[in-house]
């Protein structure tokens, strides 16, 4: 009995399970360590999993937002919504300032699109530059008419509000229709001849919009009733803004046929000159103001002298 008790109280070494089950291929073994470890893993996973409510699971909008955030992509809004155009006005103030300064100081060999526009083309700058230019032309045109005949008692100043409408039509048509026509022409020529430089419609609109920024201070100088000062400011503004257009669009057409490239550049410059001269001739024409004042004075004098009318009638009879 003592021997048996000593045998039970001592530790015994057993052979591994592989040695006992080597001859029995159908036998299965259960590992307590593996089972214990496996039993704890699902608990850890359950604790780390977030608790979601039934409403969140059934909300399609929440699921779409989560999918967009996880994938890092955002759905494109339809073009008839404000969200579609909102991204075109997402620009910082310093970017607009740099683009305006870049349009005022063209430099040979520097492409305006590659330096300022390509990373983030916008419509904010072109839209407000055109709006500012419209009101500046209309206001300065009325002020110029007032200053020309400031001391003339026969001239009665009447503000011409129609100048705002005419200026808006001219400026916005030039800033949108000309880029649209140019973009279509460049796309058509790229299908014929492969050019190394190409621009999108939004980039062309940006170039035309920012190129008009130099006309704002030039138009303010047109208030001075001196034709020499006016023509000097027109020439300076034309050279600066025209240089931006030439330096930007020449790389896009230089690989084309020489005649086609020269014709395109000539049309760009000609339309730009036509806009400047047209605004000067219509809104700041001293000759037109003089004729209007003289006609008004003659009509006023004719209506205020009935004696002259009677004398003319008697003479004819």
Phi and psi in degrees as GROMACS dihedral restraints (atoms count N, CA, C in turn):
[ dihedral_restraints ]
;  ai    aj    ak    al  type     phi  dphi    fc
    3     4     5     6     1   -63.4    20    10
    4     5     6     7     1   -38.9    20    10
    6     7     8     9     1   -63.9    20    10
    7     8     9    10     1   -38.3    20    10
    9    10    11    12     1   -69.1    20    10
   10    11    12    13     1   -39.0    20    10
   12    13    14    15     1   -67.1    20    10
   13    14    15    16     1   -37.7    20    10
   15    16    17    18     1   -64.5    20    10
   16    17    18    19     1   -34.8    20    10
   18    19    20    21     1   -66.0    20    10
   19    20    21    22     1   -38.5    20    10
   21    22    23    24     1   -72.8    20    10
   22    23    24    25     1   -29.9    20    10
   24    25    26    27     1   -83.8    20    10
   25    26    27    28     1   -12.3    20    10
   27    28    29    30     1   -94.5    20    10
   28    29    30    31     1   151.4    20    10
   30    31    32    33     1   -76.1    20    10
   31    32    33    34     1   137.3    20    10
   33    34    35    36     1  -113.1    20    10
   34    35    36    37     1   145.0    20    10
   36    37    38    39     1   -98.6    20    10
   37    38    39    40     1   126.8    20    10
   39    40    41    42     1  -108.5    20    10
   40    41    42    43     1   152.7    20    10
   42    43    44    45     1   -71.5    20    10
   43    44    45    46     1   157.6    20    10
   45    46    47    48     1   -66.8    20    10
   46    47    48    49     1   160.6    20    10
   48    49    50    51     1   -66.9    20    10
   49    50    51    52     1   -27.2    20    10
   51    52    53    54     1   -65.3    20    10
   52    53    54    55     1   -35.6    20    10
   54    55    56    57     1   -71.4    20    10
   55    56    57    58     1   -33.5    20    10
   57    58    59    60     1   -78.1    20    10
   58    59    60    61     1   -33.2    20    10
   60    61    62    63     1  -102.7    20    10
   61    62    63    64     1    12.3    20    10
   63    64    65    66     1   -63.9    20    10
   64    65    66    67     1   -35.0    20    10
   66    67    68    69     1   -89.3    20    10
   67    68    69    70     1    -5.9    20    10
   69    70    71    72     1  -115.8    20    10
   70    71    72    73     1   100.8    20    10
   72    73    74    75     1   -77.2    20    10
   73    74    75    76     1   -20.3    20    10
   75    76    77    78     1   -86.7    20    10
   76    77    78    79     1    -5.5    20    10
   78    79    80    81     1   -76.6    20    10
   79    80    81    82     1   149.7    20    10
   81    82    83    84     1  -122.0    20    10
   82    83    84    85     1   151.0    20    10
   84    85    86    87     1  -123.8    20    10
   85    86    87    88     1   152.9    20    10
   87    88    89    90     1  -123.4    20    10
   88    89    90    91     1   125.4    20    10
   90    91    92    93     1   -96.9    20    10
   91    92    93    94     1   124.3    20    10
   93    94    95    96     1   -68.4    20    10
   94    95    96    97     1   -37.8    20    10
   96    97    98    99     1   -65.6    20    10
   97    98    99   100     1   -42.7    20    10
   99   100   101   102     1   -65.7    20    10
  100   101   102   103     1   -39.8    20    10
  102   103   104   105     1   -66.6    20    10
  103   104   105   106     1   -40.3    20    10
  105   106   107   108     1   -65.8    20    10
  106   107   108   109     1   -41.9    20    10
  108   109   110   111     1   -65.8    20    10
  109   110   111   112     1   -40.5    20    10
  111   112   113   114     1   -67.4    20    10
  112   113   114   115     1   -32.0    20    10
  114   115   116   117     1   -71.5    20    10
  115   116   117   118     1   -24.8    20    10
  117   118   119   120     1   -87.1    20    10
  118   119   120   121     1   -24.1    20    10
  120   121   122   123     1   -64.9    20    10
  121   122   123   124     1   -46.0    20    10
  123   124   125   126     1   -61.6    20    10
  124   125   126   127     1   -32.5    20    10
  126   127   128   129     1   -64.5    20    10
  127   128   129   130     1   -42.8    20    10
  129   130   131   132     1   -63.5    20    10
  130   131   132   133     1   -38.8    20    10
  132   133   134   135     1   -67.2    20    10
  133   134   135   136     1   -37.3    20    10
  135   136   137   138     1   -67.0    20    10
  136   137   138   139     1   -36.1    20    10
  138   139   140   141     1   -69.3    20    10
  139   140   141   142     1   -36.4    20    10
  141   142   143   144     1   -79.8    20    10
  142   143   144   145     1   -19.5    20    10
  144   145   146   147     1   -72.8    20    10
  145   146   147   148     1   136.4    20    10
  147   148   149   150     1   -71.4    20    10
  148   149   150   151     1   149.5    20    10
  150   151   152   153     1   -90.4    20    10
  151   152   153   154     1   120.0    20    10
  153   154   155   156     1  -113.9    20    10
  154   155   156   157     1   143.8    20    10
  156   157   158   159     1   -86.4    20    10
  157   158   159   160     1   167.3    20    10
  159   160   161   162     1   -69.2    20    10
  160   161   162   163     1   -31.8    20    10
  162   163   164   165     1   -68.8    20    10
  163   164   165   166     1   -38.3    20    10
  165   166   167   168     1   -67.1    20    10
  166   167   168   169     1   -35.9    20    10
  168   169   170   171     1   -68.3    20    10
  169   170   171   172     1   -31.8    20    10
  171   172   173   174     1   -93.3    20    10
  172   173   174   175     1     1.5    20    10
  174   175   176   177     1   -89.5    20    10
  175   176   177   178     1   109.4    20    10
  177   178   179   180     1   -68.4    20    10
  178   179   180   181     1   -32.7    20    10
  180   181   182   183     1   -66.4    20    10
  181   182   183   184     1   -41.3    20    10
  183   184   185   186     1   -65.0    20    10
  184   185   186   187     1   -39.6    20    10
  186   187   188   189     1   -65.4    20    10
  187   188   189   190     1   -37.7    20    10
  189   190   191   192     1   -66.6    20    10
  190   191   192   193     1   -40.7    20    10
  192   193   194   195     1   -63.6    20    10
  193   194   195   196     1   -42.0    20    10
  195   196   197   198     1   -63.8    20    10
  196   197   198   199     1   -39.5    20    10
  198   199   200   201     1   -64.2    20    10
  199   200   201   202     1   -40.9    20    10
  201   202   203   204     1   -66.1    20    10
  202   203   204   205     1   -39.4    20    10
  204   205   206   207     1   -67.6    20    10
  205   206   207   208     1   -40.5    20    10
  207   208   209   210     1   -71.4    20    10
  208   209   210   211     1   -37.8    20    10
  210   211   212   213     1   -81.0    20    10
  211   212   213   214     1   -19.2    20    10
  213   214   215   216     1    78.1    20    10
  214   215   216   217     1    12.0    20    10
  216   217   218   219     1  -117.4    20    10
  217   218   219   220     1   149.9    20    10
  219   220   221   222     1  -120.8    20    10
  220   221   222   223     1   137.6    20    10
  222   223   224   225     1   -68.8    20    10
  223   224   225   226     1   141.6    20    10
  225   226   227   228     1   -81.4    20    10
  226   227   228   229     1   130.2    20    10
  228   229   230   231     1   -78.3    20    10
  229   230   231   232     1   153.7    20    10
  231   232   233   234     1   -63.4    20    10
  232   233   234   235     1   155.8    20    10
  234   235   236   237     1   -73.3    20    10
  235   236   237   238     1   -14.3    20    10
  237   238   239   240     1   -89.2    20    10
  238   239   240   241     1     4.0    20    10
  240   241   242   243     1  -104.3    20    10
  241   242   243   244     1   159.2    20    10
  243   244   245   246     1   -69.8    20    10
  244   245   246   247     1   -26.4    20    10
  246   247   248   249     1   -64.8    20    10
  247   248   249   250     1   -30.6    20    10
  249   250   251   252     1   -65.7    20    10
  250   251   252   253     1   -40.1    20    10
  252   253   254   255     1   -89.4    20    10
  253   254   255   256     1    -9.6    20    10
  255   256   257   258     1   -65.2    20    10
  256   257   258   259     1   -34.3    20    10
  258   259   260   261     1   -69.1    20    10
  259   260   261   262     1   -21.6    20    10
  261   262   263   264     1   -76.0    20    10
  262   263   264   265     1   -15.7    20    10
  264   265   266   267     1  -106.4    20    10
  265   266   267   268     1    10.4    20    10
  267   268   269   270     1   -88.1    20    10
  268   269   270   271     1    85.9    20    10
  270   271   272   273     1  -143.5    20    10
  271   272   273   274     1   146.5    20    10
  273   274   275   276     1   -83.2    20    10
  274   275   276   277     1   157.6    20    10
  276   277   278   279     1   -65.0    20    10
  277   278   279   280     1   -39.8    20    10
  279   280   281   282     1   -66.6    20    10
  280   281   282   283     1   -29.6    20    10
  282   283   284   285     1   -68.1    20    10
  283   284   285   286     1   -42.6    20    10
  285   286   287   288     1   -63.3    20    10
  286   287   288   289     1   -41.2    20    10
  288   289   290   291     1   -63.5    20    10
  289   290   291   292     1   -42.8    20    10
  291   292   293   294     1   -64.9    20    10
  292   293   294   295     1   -37.5    20    10
  294   295   296   297     1   -70.1    20    10
  295   296   297   298     1   -37.5    20    10
  297   298   299   300     1   -65.8    20    10
  298   299   300   301     1   -44.4    20    10
  300   301   302   303     1   -64.2    20    10
  301   302   303   304     1   -37.6    20    10
  303   304   305   306     1   -65.1    20    10
  304   305   306   307     1   -32.8    20    10
  306   307   308   309     1   -74.8    20    10
  307   308   309   310     1   -24.6    20    10
  309   310   311   312     1   -82.0    20    10
  310   311   312   313     1   -21.0    20    10
  312   313   314   315     1  -126.7    20    10
  313   314   315   316     1    76.4    20    10
  315   316   317   318     1   -69.4    20    10
  316   317   318   319     1   147.4    20    10
  318   319   320   321     1  -132.7    20    10
  319   320   321   322     1   129.7    20    10
  321   322   323   324     1   -59.1    20    10
  322   323   324   325     1   136.9    20    10
  324   325   326   327     1    85.9    20    10
  325   326   327   328     1    -5.2    20    10
  327   328   329   330     1  -105.2    20    10
  328   329   330   331     1   124.1    20    10
  330   331   332   333     1   -90.9    20    10
  331   332   333   334     1   122.6    20    10
  333   334   335   336     1   -63.9    20    10
  334   335   336   337     1   -37.2    20    10
  336   337   338   339     1   -68.3    20    10
  337   338   339   340     1   -46.2    20    10
  339   340   341   342     1   -68.1    20    10
  340   341   342   343     1   -30.8    20    10
  342   343   344   345     1   -82.7    20    10
  343   344   345   346     1   -38.4    20    10
  345   346   347   348     1  -122.7    20    10
  346   347   348   349     1   -28.5    20    10
  348   349   350   351     1  -102.4    20    10
  349   350   351   352     1   -37.7    20    10
  351   352   353   354     1   -60.9    20    10
  352   353   354   355     1   -35.4    20    10
  354   355   356   357     1   -67.9    20    10
  355   356   357   358     1   -35.4    20    10
  357   358   359   360     1  -154.8    20    10
  358   359   360   361     1    79.8    20    10
  360   361   362   363     1   -67.6    20    10
  361   362   363   364     1   143.5    20    10
  363   364   365   366     1  -136.7    20    10
  364   365   366   367     1   165.2    20    10
  366   367   368   369     1  -112.4    20    10
  367   368   369   370     1    -5.9    20    10
  369   370   371   372     1   -63.9    20    10
  370   371   372   373     1   -51.6    20    10
  372   373   374   375     1   -63.3    20    10
  373   374   375   376     1   -52.4    20    10
  375   376   377   378     1   -59.7    20    10
  376   377   378   379     1   -38.1    20    10
  378   379   380   381     1   -63.8    20    10
  379   380   381   382     1   -48.7    20    10
  381   382   383   384     1   -76.8    20    10
  382   383   384   385     1   -26.9    20    10
  384   385   386   387     1   -66.0    20    10
  385   386   387   388     1   -44.1    20    10
  387   388   389   390     1   -65.4    20    10
  388   389   390   391     1   -41.3    20    10
  390   391   392   393     1   -63.7    20    10
  391   392   393   394     1   -43.0    20    10
  393   394   395   396     1   -63.7    20    10
  394   395   396   397     1   -41.5    20    10
  396   397   398   399     1   -64.9    20    10
  397   398   399   400     1   -36.8    20    10
  399   400   401   402     1   -61.3    20    10
  400   401   402   403     1   -50.4    20    10
  402   403   404   405     1   -70.3    20    10
  403   404   405   406     1   -33.7    20    10
  405   406   407   408     1   -65.7    20    10
  406   407   408   409     1   -41.9    20    10
  408   409   410   411     1   -63.7    20    10
  409   410   411   412     1   -45.6    20    10
  411   412   413   414     1   -66.2    20    10
  412   413   414   415     1   -45.5    20    10
  414   415   416   417     1   -68.3    20    10
  415   416   417   418     1   -46.7    20    10
  417   418   419   420     1   -66.8    20    10
  418   419   420   421     1   -32.0    20    10
  420   421   422   423     1   -64.3    20    10
  421   422   423   424     1   -41.8    20    10
  423   424   425   426     1   -68.0    20    10
  424   425   426   427     1   -39.5    20    10
  426   427   428   429     1   -64.9    20    10
  427   428   429   430     1   -38.8    20    10
  429   430   431   432     1   -63.5    20    10
  430   431   432   433     1   -42.0    20    10
  432   433   434   435     1   -63.4    20    10
  433   434   435   436     1   -35.4    20    10
  435   436   437   438     1   -70.0    20    10
  436   437   438   439     1   -39.8    20    10
  438   439   440   441     1   -73.1    20    10
  439   440   441   442     1   -27.8    20    10
  441   442   443   444     1   -63.1    20    10
  442   443   444   445     1   -41.1    20    10
  444   445   446   447     1  -119.2    20    10
  445   446   447   448     1    46.2    20    10
  447   448   449   450     1   -65.6    20    10
  448   449   450   451     1   -39.6    20    10
  450   451   452   453     1   -98.8    20    10
  451   452   453   454     1    10.3    20    10
  453   454   455   456     1   -91.9    20    10
  454   455   456   457     1   113.4    20    10
  456   457   458   459     1   -70.1    20    10
  457   458   459   460     1   -21.4    20    10
  459   460   461   462     1   -80.6    20    10
  460   461   462   463     1   -12.0    20    10
  462   463   464   465     1   -97.5    20    10
  463   464   465   466     1   123.8    20    10
  465   466   467   468     1  -107.3    20    10
  466   467   468   469     1   119.2    20    10
  468   469   470   471     1   -75.0    20    10
  469   470   471   472     1   129.1    20    10
  471   472   473   474     1  -131.2    20    10
  472   473   474   475     1   117.2    20    10
  474   475   476   477     1   -64.9    20    10
  475   476   477   478     1   137.1    20    10
  477   478   479   480     1  -104.0    20    10
  478   479   480   481     1    96.7    20    10
  480   481   482   483     1   -74.7    20    10
  481   482   483   484     1   -17.2    20    10
  483   484   485   486     1   -67.1    20    10
  484   485   486   487     1   -16.4    20    10
  486   487   488   489     1   -65.7    20    10
  487   488   489   490     1   -29.4    20    10
  489   490   491   492     1   -64.8    20    10
  490   491   492   493     1   -45.5    20    10
  492   493   494   495     1   -64.8    20    10
  493   494   495   496     1   -43.6    20    10
  495   496   497   498     1   -66.8    20    10
  496   497   498   499     1   -42.0    20    10
  498   499   500   501     1   -65.0    20    10
  499   500   501   502     1   -40.8    20    10
  501   502   503   504     1   -63.3    20    10
  502   503   504   505     1   -42.2    20    10
  504   505   506   507     1   -62.7    20    10
  505   506   507   508     1   -43.7    20    10
  507   508   509   510     1   -69.0    20    10
  508   509   510   511     1   -45.5    20    10
  510   511   512   513     1   -70.1    20    10
  511   512   513   514     1   -48.4    20    10
  513   514   515   516     1   -71.4    20    10
  514   515   516   517     1   -30.7    20    10
  516   517   518   519     1   -66.1    20    10
  517   518   519   520     1   -41.4    20    10
  519   520   521   522     1   -67.0    20    10
  520   521   522   523     1   -40.6    20    10
  522   523   524   525     1   -76.1    20    10
  523   524   525   526     1   -14.4    20    10
  525   526   527   528     1  -118.9    20    10
  526   527   528   529     1   -43.7    20    10
  528   529   530   531     1   -74.1    20    10
  529   530   531   532     1   -40.0    20    10
  531   532   533   534     1   -64.8    20    10
  532   533   534   535     1   -45.9    20    10
  534   535   536   537     1   -60.5    20    10
  535   536   537   538     1   -36.3    20    10
  537   538   539   540     1   -64.1    20    10
  538   539   540   541     1   -44.9    20    10
  540   541   542   543     1   -65.0    20    10
  541   542   543   544     1   -40.6    20    10
  543   544   545   546     1   -66.7    20    10
  544   545   546   547     1   -40.8    20    10
  546   547   548   549     1   -62.4    20    10
  547   548   549   550     1   -44.1    20    10
  549   550   551   552     1   -63.0    20    10
  550   551   552   553     1   -38.6    20    10
  552   553   554   555     1   -66.4    20    10
  553   554   555   556     1   -41.8    20    10
  555   556   557   558     1   -67.0    20    10
  556   557   558   559     1   -38.2    20    10
  558   559   560   561     1   -64.6    20    10
  559   560   561   562     1   -41.0    20    10
  561   562   563   564     1   -66.1    20    10
  562   563   564   565     1   -40.6    20    10
  564   565   566   567     1   -71.4    20    10
  565   566   567   568     1   -30.8    20    10
  567   568   569   570     1   -67.9    20    10
  568   569   570   571     1   -27.4    20    10
  570   571   572   573     1   -72.7    20    10
  571   572   573   574     1   -24.1    20    10
  573   574   575   576     1   -89.0    20    10
  574   575   576   577     1   -47.4    20    10
  576   577   578   579     1  -128.3    20    10
  577   578   579   580     1   129.2    20    10
  579   580   581   582     1   -78.2    20    10
  580   581   582   583     1   108.4    20    10
  582   583   584   585     1   -91.8    20    10
  583   584   585   586     1   148.0    20    10
  585   586   587   588     1   -77.1    20    10
  586   587   588   589     1   -21.3    20    10
  588   589   590   591     1  -119.4    20    10
  589   590   591   592     1   130.9    20    10
  591   592   593   594     1  -139.5    20    10
  592   593   594   595     1   150.6    20    10
  594   595   596   597     1  -127.2    20    10
  595   596   597   598     1   150.5    20    10
  597   598   599   600     1   -85.7    20    10
  598   599   600   601     1   167.9    20    10
  600   601   602   603     1   -63.4    20    10
  601   602   603   604     1   -39.3    20    10
  603   604   605   606     1   -66.2    20    10
  604   605   606   607     1   -36.9    20    10
  606   607   608   609     1   -66.4    20    10
  607   608   609   610     1   -38.0    20    10
  609   610   611   612     1   -67.6    20    10
  610   611   612   613     1   -39.4    20    10
  612   613   614   615     1   -62.4    20    10
  613   614   615   616     1   -40.2    20    10
  615   616   617   618     1   -62.0    20    10
  616   617   618   619     1   -42.4    20    10
  618   619   620   621     1   -62.8    20    10
  619   620   621   622     1   -46.6    20    10
  621   622   623   624     1   -67.8    20    10
  622   623   624   625     1   -38.6    20    10
  624   625   626   627     1   -66.1    20    10
  625   626   627   628     1   -47.0    20    10
  627   628   629   630     1   -72.0    20    10
  628   629   630   631     1   -24.1    20    10
  630   631   632   633     1   -69.9    20    10
  631   632   633   634     1   -19.1    20    10
  633   634   635   636     1   -83.9    20    10
  634   635   636   637     1    -5.1    20    10
  636   637   638   639     1   -63.5    20    10
  637   638   639   640     1   -32.4    20    10
  639   640   641   642     1   -68.6    20    10
  640   641   642   643     1   -20.4    20    10
  642   643   644   645     1   -75.3    20    10
  643   644   645   646     1   -18.3    20    10
  645   646   647   648     1   -64.2    20    10
  646   647   648   649     1   -53.2    20    10
  648   649   650   651     1   -67.5    20    10
  649   650   651   652     1   -28.8    20    10
  651   652   653   654     1   -66.3    20    10
  652   653   654   655     1   -40.8    20    10
  654   655   656   657     1   -66.6    20    10
  655   656   657   658     1   -34.7    20    10
  657   658   659   660     1   -60.6    20    10
  658   659   660   661     1   -36.2    20    10
  660   661   662   663     1   -70.8    20    10
  661   662   663   664     1   -19.1    20    10
  663   664   665   666     1   -70.3    20    10
  664   665   666   667     1   -10.5    20    10
  666   667   668   669     1   -64.1    20    10
  667   668   669   670     1   -33.0    20    10
  669   670   671   672     1   -63.8    20    10
  670   671   672   673     1   122.2    20    10
  672   673   674   675     1   -76.2    20    10
  673   674   675   676     1    59.5    20    10
  675   676   677   678     1  -138.6    20    10
  676   677   678   679     1   116.3    20    10
  678   679   680   681     1   -65.5    20    10
  679   680   681   682     1   -31.6    20    10
  681   682   683   684     1   -64.6    20    10
  682   683   684   685     1   -43.6    20    10
  684   685   686   687     1   -65.4    20    10
  685   686   687   688     1   -40.2    20    10
  687   688   689   690     1   -64.6    20    10
  688   689   690   691     1   -46.7    20    10
  690   691   692   693     1   -69.6    20    10
  691   692   693   694     1   -32.5    20    10
  693   694   695   696     1   -64.2    20    10
  694   695   696   697     1   -44.1    20    10
  696   697   698   699     1   -66.5    20    10
  697   698   699   700     1   -33.9    20    10
  699   700   701   702     1   -65.3    20    10
  700   701   702   703     1   -44.1    20    10
  702   703   704   705     1   -64.5    20    10
  703   704   705   706     1   -42.5    20    10
  705   706   707   708     1   -64.0    20    10
  706   707   708   709     1   -45.4    20    10
  708   709   710   711     1   -64.5    20    10
  709   710   711   712     1   -38.9    20    10
  711   712   713   714     1   -64.8    20    10
  712   713   714   715     1   -41.8    20    10
  714   715   716   717     1   -64.7    20    10
  715   716   717   718     1   -42.6    20    10
  717   718   719   720     1   -70.3    20    10
  718   719   720   721     1   -52.0    20    10
  720   721   722   723     1   -69.9    20    10
  721   722   723   724     1   -37.3    20    10
  723   724   725   726     1   -65.6    20    10
  724   725   726   727     1   -33.2    20    10
  726   727   728   729     1   -64.5    20    10
  727   728   729   730     1   -37.5    20    10
  729   730   731   732     1   -61.1    20    10
  730   731   732   733     1   -44.0    20    10
  732   733   734   735     1   -67.0    20    10
  733   734   735   736     1   -43.7    20    10
  735   736   737   738     1   -66.8    20    10
  736   737   738   739     1   -46.8    20    10
  738   739   740   741     1   -66.6    20    10
  739   740   741   742     1   -25.3    20    10
  741   742   743   744     1   -84.6    20    10
  742   743   744   745     1   -43.3    20    10
  744   745   746   747     1   -95.8    20    10
  745   746   747   748     1   -13.2    20    10
  747   748   749   750     1   -64.1    20    10
  748   749   750   751     1   -42.1    20    10
  750   751   752   753     1   -61.4    20    10
  751   752   753   754     1   -22.1    20    10
  753   754   755   756     1   -82.2    20    10
  754   755   756   757     1   -14.8    20    10
  756   757   758   759     1  -123.5    20    10
  757   758   759   760     1    -5.1    20    10
  759   760   761   762     1   -70.3    20    10
  760   761   762   763     1   -22.4    20    10
  762   763   764   765     1   -80.6    20    10
  763   764   765   766     1    -7.5    20    10
  765   766   767   768     1   -80.9    20    10
  766   767   768   769     1  -177.6    20    10
  768   769   770   771     1   -63.3    20    10
  769   770   771   772     1   144.5    20    10
  771   772   773   774     1   -57.2    20    10
  772   773   774   775     1   -41.6    20    10
  774   775   776   777     1   -65.2    20    10
  775   776   777   778     1   -41.8    20    10
  777   778   779   780     1   -66.7    20    10
  778   779   780   781     1   -43.4    20    10
  780   781   782   783     1   -62.7    20    10
  781   782   783   784     1   -43.5    20    10
  783   784   785   786     1   -67.2    20    10
  784   785   786   787     1   -38.3    20    10
  786   787   788   789     1   -64.6    20    10
  787   788   789   790     1   -41.3    20    10
  789   790   791   792     1   -65.2    20    10
  790   791   792   793     1   -46.4    20    10
  792   793   794   795     1   -66.1    20    10
  793   794   795   796     1   -36.2    20    10
  795   796   797   798     1   -64.7    20    10
  796   797   798   799     1   -40.5    20    10
  798   799   800   801     1   -65.3    20    10
  799   800   801   802     1   -39.0    20    10
  801   802   803   804     1   -62.9    20    10
  802   803   804   805     1   -47.5    20    10
  804   805   806   807     1   -68.4    20    10
  805   806   807   808     1   -39.3    20    10
  807   808   809   810     1   -64.4    20    10
  808   809   810   811     1   -42.7    20    10
  810   811   812   813     1   -66.0    20    10
  811   812   813   814     1   -34.5    20    10
  813   814   815   816     1   -67.8    20    10
  814   815   816   817     1   -42.0    20    10
  816   817   818   819     1   -66.8    20    10
  817   818   819   820     1   -39.0    20    10
  819   820   821   822     1   -62.6    20    10
  820   821   822   823     1   -38.1    20    10
  822   823   824   825     1   -64.0    20    10
  823   824   825   826     1   -45.6    20    10
  825   826   827   828     1   -65.4    20    10
  826   827   828   829     1   -47.7    20    10
  828   829   830   831     1   -68.2    20    10
  829   830   831   832     1   -34.7    20    10
  831   832   833   834     1   -65.6    20    10
  832   833   834   835     1   -42.8    20    10
  834   835   836   837     1   -64.8    20    10
  835   836   837   838     1   -40.2    20    10
  837   838   839   840     1   -65.4    20    10
  838   839   840   841     1   -43.1    20    10
  840   841   842   843     1   -71.8    20    10
  841   842   843   844     1   -33.6    20    10
  843   844   845   846     1   -88.0    20    10
  844   845   846   847     1   -44.9    20    10
  846   847   848   849     1   -91.7    20    10
  847   848   849   850     1   -19.3    20    10
  849   850   851   852     1  -132.9    20    10
  850   851   852   853     1    40.4    20    10
  852   853   854   855     1   -91.0    20    10
  853   854   855   856     1   110.6    20    10
  855   856   857   858     1   -68.4    20    10
  856   857   858   859     1   -33.8    20    10
  858   859   860   861     1   -63.9    20    10
  859   860   861   862     1   -41.2    20    10
  861   862   863   864     1   -65.3    20    10
  862   863   864   865     1   -39.9    20    10
  864   865   866   867     1   -64.9    20    10
  865   866   867   868     1   -39.9    20    10
  867   868   869   870     1   -62.9    20    10
  868   869   870   871     1   -46.0    20    10
  870   871   872   873     1   -62.9    20    10
  871   872   873   874     1   -39.4    20    10
  873   874   875   876     1   -64.3    20    10
  874   875   876   877     1   -42.6    20    10
  876   877   878   879     1   -65.9    20    10
  877   878   879   880     1   -41.9    20    10
  879   880   881   882     1   -65.3    20    10
  880   881   882   883     1   -43.7    20    10
  882   883   884   885     1   -62.6    20    10
  883   884   885   886     1   -40.7    20    10
  885   886   887   888     1   -64.4    20    10
  886   887   888   889     1   -39.9    20    10
  888   889   890   891     1   -66.1    20    10
  889   890   891   892     1   -40.4    20    10
  891   892   893   894     1   -65.6    20    10
  892   893   894   895     1   -43.5    20    10
  894   895   896   897     1   -63.8    20    10
  895   896   897   898     1   -41.0    20    10
  897   898   899   900     1   -64.6    20    10
  898   899   900   901     1   -41.2    20    10
  900   901   902   903     1   -68.9    20    10
  901   902   903   904     1   -35.3    20    10
  903   904   905   906     1   -67.6    20    10
  904   905   906   907     1   -41.5    20    10
  906   907   908   909     1   -71.2    20    10
  907   908   909   910     1   -27.6    20    10
  909   910   911   912     1   -91.6    20    10
  910   911   912   913     1     6.0    20    10
  912   913   914   915     1  -127.7    20    10
  913   914   915   916     1    80.2    20    10
  915   916   917   918     1   -67.0    20    10
  916   917   918   919     1   -23.0    20    10
  918   919   920   921     1   -64.2    20    10
  919   920   921   922     1   -39.1    20    10
  921   922   923   924     1   -66.5    20    10
  922   923   924   925     1   -36.9    20    10
  924   925   926   927     1   -63.7    20    10
  925   926   927   928     1   -43.6    20    10
  927   928   929   930     1   -65.4    20    10
  928   929   930   931     1   -38.4    20    10
  930   931   932   933     1   -64.2    20    10
  931   932   933   934     1   -41.0    20    10
  933   934   935   936     1   -64.9    20    10
  934   935   936   937     1   -37.6    20    10
  936   937   938   939     1   -67.7    20    10
  937   938   939   940     1   -42.9    20    10
  939   940   941   942     1   -64.7    20    10
  940   941   942   943     1   -36.9    20    10
  942   943   944   945     1   -64.6    20    10
  943   944   945   946     1   -41.4    20    10
  945   946   947   948     1   -69.5    20    10
  946   947   948   949     1   -34.2    20    10
